[in-house]
Amino acid sequence: MMWQDFVFMIGSSLSIGFLAPTLRDANARVPLGTSVPSMTIGIVYGITFATLGMPFSALGAFVTGTMWSLVAIVRSPLPDTPKTTRRERLRALGRDVVGSVEPIVAALPVLRATSSEGHNHEETGQPAD
C-alpha cells in the first residue's frame, strides 16, 4: 500500500465534505460549466487511480465525481428562469409546513392505557364511566 493512496483519498474526502453543504442548500446554484468538468475530472481520476492500483484514491475520486454529478443535477440553475420554479416553491412550502407542525405534534401528550379496562381517563381527558 502506497502512502500516496491515502493522501489522495484524504484530499477527495475533503472535497466531498466541502460539496455536501452545496447539495443541502436549496438556494445554491452552481453553473453546469463548473460542475460538469469537475464531475468528468473526478471520474477520469478515479479510473486513473484504479489502473495504478490505488483503490482508496480511486474510490475517493469516484465519489467526488458522483457528488459533482449530483450538484450538476440538483443545483444547476434552470435556463431562462432566474426565479424559483413553481415546483421549488411548493417544496419549500411543504418543508415550512412540516417544520412548523412537527413541534406541535411532538408536544402532544402520549396516550397510554393503564387501567384494567384499557383506558386511563386522567391522561385521555375522557370522563370516567
C-alpha positions in Angstrom: 0.0 0.0 0.0 1.4 3.4 -1.0 1.2 6.3 1.3 0.2 8.5 -1.7 -3.0 6.5 -1.9 -4.1 7.8 1.5 -3.0 11.3 0.7 -5.2 11.4 -2.4 -8.1 9.8 -0.6 -7.9 12.4 2.2 -8.0 15.2 -0.5 -11.0 13.6 -2.1 -12.7 13.3 1.3 -12.2 17.0 1.9 -13.7 17.8 -1.5 -16.7 15.6 -0.6 -17.1 17.4 2.8 -16.9 20.8 1.1 -19.5 19.8 -1.5 -22.1 18.4 0.9 -23.3 21.9 2.1 -23.9 22.9 -1.6 -26.2 19.9 -2.0 -28.1 20.7 1.2 -28.6 24.4 0.4 -31.8 24.8 -1.6 -30.7 28.3 -2.7 -27.3 27.2 -4.1 -26.9 27.5 -7.9 -23.8 26.1 -9.5 -23.4 26.6 -13.2 -23.1 23.5 -15.4 -19.8 25.0 -16.7 -18.3 24.3 -13.2 -20.0 21.1 -12.2 -19.8 19.0 -15.4 -16.0 19.5 -15.9 -15.4 18.8 -12.2 -17.5 15.7 -12.4 -15.6 14.5 -15.5 -12.2 15.1 -13.9 -13.3 13.2 -10.8 -14.4 10.2 -12.8 -11.3 10.3 -15.0 -9.1 10.5 -11.9 -11.0 7.5 -10.4 -10.3 5.4 -13.5 -6.6 6.5 -13.5 -6.1 5.7 -9.8 -7.8 2.3 -10.3 -5.4 1.4 -13.1 -2.5 2.5 -10.9 -3.5 0.1 -8.1 -4.6 2.9 -5.8 -8.1 1.7 -4.6 -8.7 4.3 -1.9 -7.8 7.1 -4.2 -10.0 5.6 -6.9 -12.9 5.3 -4.6 -12.5 8.9 -3.3 -12.2 10.3 -6.8 -15.3 8.3 -8.0 -17.3 9.6 -5.0 -16.1 13.2 -5.7 -17.2 12.8 -9.3 -20.6 11.5 -8.1 -21.0 14.4 -5.8 -20.3 16.8 -8.6 -22.8 15.0 -10.8 -25.4 15.4 -8.1 -24.5 19.1 -7.9 -25.0 19.3 -11.7 -28.4 17.6 -11.5 -29.8 19.2 -8.4 -28.1 22.6 -8.1 -27.7 23.9 -11.6 -29.8 26.9 -12.5 -32.7 26.3 -14.8 -32.4 28.0 -18.2 -34.3 31.3 -18.6 -35.8 31.0 -15.0 -33.9 33.4 -12.7 -36.8 33.0 -10.1 -37.6 29.8 -8.3 -39.9 27.5 -10.2 -43.4 26.5 -9.1 -42.1 23.1 -8.0 -39.4 24.6 -5.9 -41.8 27.0 -4.2 -44.2 24.1 -3.4 -41.3 22.0 -2.0 -40.3 25.0 0.2 -43.8 25.5 1.3 -44.1 21.8 2.2 -40.8 22.0 4.2 -42.1 25.1 6.1 -45.4 23.4 6.9 -43.8 20.2 8.2 -41.2 22.3 10.1 -44.0 24.2 11.9 -46.2 21.2 12.6 -43.5 18.9 13.9 -43.0 20.8 17.3 -46.8 20.8 17.8 -47.1 17.1 17.2 -44.0 16.5 19.4 -45.7 18.4 22.3 -48.9 16.4 22.3 -49.3 14.1 25.3 -48.8 10.4 24.6 -52.0 8.4 25.4 -51.3 5.2 27.5 -53.7 2.5 28.6 -53.0 1.9 32.3 -56.3 0.7 33.8 -57.7 -2.9 33.6 -60.3 -1.7 31.1 -57.6 -0.4 28.7 -58.3 3.4 29.3 -56.6 5.9 31.6 -59.2 8.5 32.0 -56.9 11.1 33.6 -54.5 11.1 30.6 -57.1 11.0 27.9 -59.3 13.6 29.3 -62.4 11.4 28.9 -64.9 11.2 31.8 -64.9 8.0 33.9 -67.7 5.5 33.4 
